[in-house]
Structure formats: C-alpha cells, structure tokens
Amino acid sequence: MTLTELSQLHYLQKEIAHDEERIRMIREQACSTAVSTDGMPKTSSGRSKVAYAGESIADLETMIKRRQELCILEEKRIRQYIDSIEDSRTRLIFTCRFCDLMTWNQVADVIGGNNTEDSVKKIVYRHLKRE
C-alpha cells in the first residue's frame, strides 16, 4: 500500500467537512436574500432562491452520503493492511496516523518513549519503502 492510498481516508473526511460547510453557507445565503413580491427570494435567473438552495443541498447531501460510504470501505481496507504488519509498534503508529487521523506529533505522544514527530514518520516511510 502506498502513502497516497493510506491518506485517502483523511482526504475523504476533509471533502465531507468541506461539503458540510458549503451546505451551511447555502442555507445562510438563502436566508439572507431580498424577498420578491410573491414573498420568495429569487436568484438572478428568476428561480426561487429557496428552491435552488434546496436542490443544491440535496445534491451535496447525496455526495456526503456517498463519501461516508467510501470512508467506511477505505477504513476497512486500511485496517486490513495495518493488521498485516508484524511489528506492534509500527501497527500502532499506522493506526494512529491513518485510521485515527492524528498528526505526527500526536502519534509521537501516543507512542511515547522519547519518540518524536520525525522518528514516527521515519518508521512509516521505512516500512512503506521495504514493501
């Protein structure tokens, strides 16, 4: 498995957070627009701003659900790979970094024993290089 493959879970979760933020912004914008004579906010094309926002939110929620399903599959795949690592310390480092999505500094703190951000990184990179 490559570092890119191991990092997919992290980036999927970032995409989900980004889409959730977009939903929040769309809702905010829909509530803060001028109201037309029929009482409904309009877009520049004359469509109801609320209807447009609802469609956008529904699309984003569908994408979020799909990404959440991908997260489950990706985490399962990563955990299977990590379970195949023989050294328990290396397994713990991989789990903390790629499943629990900790920073390298947090991983070093969990491992303890005078390990630093650089030392835990090197363990991961050396392990991946050997494969």
N, C-alpha and C positions, 0 to 999 in steps of 0.2 A: 504494500500500500504506500502511496506517496503522501508527502506533506500536503499537497493540494487536495487529495481525496480526504485526508483526515480533517482538513479545515472546512469542508463543505457544511457540516452541521452549524458551525459558528456563523458562516455567511448566510445560510438559510434563516437562522434566527434573526440576524440583522435585517434581512429582507422583510420578515414578518413585522418586526418592530417599525420599520420604515413605512410599510403599508398601513399599519395601525395609526401611525402619526398622520398619514395622508387622509385617512378616514376622519380623524379628529378635525383636521383643517377644513375638509369639505363641509362637515357639519357646521363648523364655525362660520364659514363663508356663506352658507345657505341661510343662516340665521341673521346675518348682518347686511343683507342686500336691501335695496329700496323696494318698496311694495308698489305694485301696479294698481290700476283701477279695479281689477277683479279681486284684489287682496292677496294675490300670489306673487312672490318675487320672480322676475324674469331674467333670462340670460340675454345676451346681445342678439341672439337669433330669435327671440320671442318665446322660446320654450320656458316652461316653468322651472325656476331655479331649484325648487324643491324636488321636482321630478328628475331633473338632471342629476342632482346630488344623490337622490335615491338610487338611480341606475349606477352611478359611479361607486357608491358604497357597496352595492350588491356585487358588482364585479370584483372589487377589492376583497370583499369578504370571501368570495369564491376562491380567489388566488391565495388568500391567507390559509384557508382550509386545506387547499392542495399542498401548500408549503409545509403545513403542520404534519400532514401525512408523510411527506418526503422526509421530514425531520425524524419521525419515528423509524422509518426504514433505514435512514442513514445512520442513526444512533445504533440500531441493531447491528448493522454491518460493521461499524467501527468497534463495537464491543466484542463482536466475534473475532475480529482481528486482534484486539488487545488481549483477549483470552488465550490466543495462541503464543503470546510472548512468554518465554520461560522464566525470566527474572522478575521477581515480585516487585522490586523497587521500580524497575522500568515500567511494569504494568501500571503501577500506581501513578507514576508520572504521566503516562499516556492517558489514563482515565481522568486525572485532574485537568489536564490541558484540553483534551479533545472531546470528552463527554461532559465534564462539569464546567467546561469553558472558562477555566481560571487563567489569570495572567501568569506569565513565567514567574513573577515574584511571588504570587500566591502559591504556586506549585512548590517553589523552593521552601516556603514556610511550612507547608504540609509535610514535605519530606524531612525537613529538619536536618540535624547532623552537619551543620556548617555548609549546607548546600546553598548555592547562590542561583540567581536567575541564569547566569551563564552556564553553570555546571549542569543544571537540569536540561537546558537547551541542548548542550553537547551530548548528553545521554540520548536524547531523542534523535538528534541528527546522526549520530554514530550508528544507532540501531537501524535507522532507515537506510543508511548508506550500505550496511552489511547485507541487506536483502537484495 
